[in-house]
C-alpha cells in the first residue's frame, strides 16, 4: 500500500486527491493546511494526522521516516505560489510530488526541481 501526505487539505481540489488516493488503495498518513476547518479528511481517512503548522507537519513526516514509514507521495494542493517550495519539500524527503499545475510560476525555477 502506498502512503501519502497532503499539503493544502482545505483547498477546493483536495477532496478529488483524497478520492484518488482511496481509488488506488493508498493511505493518507498526514495532512497539512493552515485552515483547520477540514472535516472532509475524516470521511476519507479517519486515522490521518492533521496539522495547521507546516513545521509540525514536517516534524511528523520526519518521525514517520525515522520509524521506517516512508511517505511515498506528497499530494500538493496548495496555492500556486507555494507549489515550487512544496514540491522541493517532497523531493528532498524522498517522496514523489503530485502537484496541481502550475508546478512553478517562473520557468527558470523548474531547473531546481529537475535537479
N, C-alpha and C positions, 0 to 999 in steps of 0.2 A: 504494500500500500504506500503510495506517495504521500509525503507530508507537505503541507502548505502553510505559509504565513500570508497575511493580507494587510496591506497598507492602504488606508482610505476606506475603512469599513462602513462609514456612514454615507459614502458617496452614492450617487444615483446609479452607477453601473455595478457597484459591489454585489448586489444580490444576484446578478447574472453570473458573476465569477463564482459565487458560492454554489449556485446550481450546477455549474460546470464541474466544480470540484467534486460534488456528490455524484455526478454522472460518470466520472472516471474512477469512482470509488476511492477518492482521496480523503485525507483527514486534515481539516483545518486545525492546526495546533495553537496558533496565536494570531491575534488581530490587533491593529492599531488604528485609532482615529482620535484627533483632539476633541471631537464632539462625542459625548458619552451617551447620546440618545440612540443607541443602536440595538434595537430589540430583535432585529432580523437574524443576527448571528445565532441566538439561542434556538431558533426554529430549524436551523440547518445543522449546526454543530454545537450542541449544548455543553460539550466538555472543553471548548476552545477558551483559552485565556485571552482577556481583552485588556488593553492598556490605552490610556489617554495621553500618556507621555512617551515620546519616542525613546528616551533614554531607558525607561523601564522595559519597553518592548525589545530594544536592542539587548539589554541585560538578560532578559528571559530567553531569547534565542541563543545567546552565548551559553547560558546554563544548559539548555537542551543539547547543544553541540558537545559540551563537556561531558554530558551523560551518555554520549553516543547516539543521540536522537537528532541527527542532522535534518535540517529543513531542505527539502528537495526543490521547492519552487516558492518564490515570493511573488504574489499577485499584487500589482501596483495599480491602484485606482485613485490615486491622489491627484490634486490639481496639476495641470500641465507643467507649471514652472518648477515642480518638485520631482518630476519623472526622472530626470538625469541623476539627481542625488540618490533617489531611492533605488534606481537600477544599479548604481555603483555599490550601494549598501548590500544589495542582494548578491551581486557578483563577488564582492570581497569576502562574503561569508560562505562562498562555495555553492550557492543556490543558483538555479536558473531564474531569470526575471521574466515574468509575464506582464507586459505593460500595455496599457491603453495608449493609443497614439496621441500626440507625437512623443517619440522617445526622448528627443531633445528639442529645445526651442531654437538653438543656433547650430547650424550644420557642423561647425568645427568641433562641437562637443561630442560628436559621435565617435571621433578617433579615440577618445579616452575610454569609451565603453568597449570599443573593439579591442583595445589593448588588454 
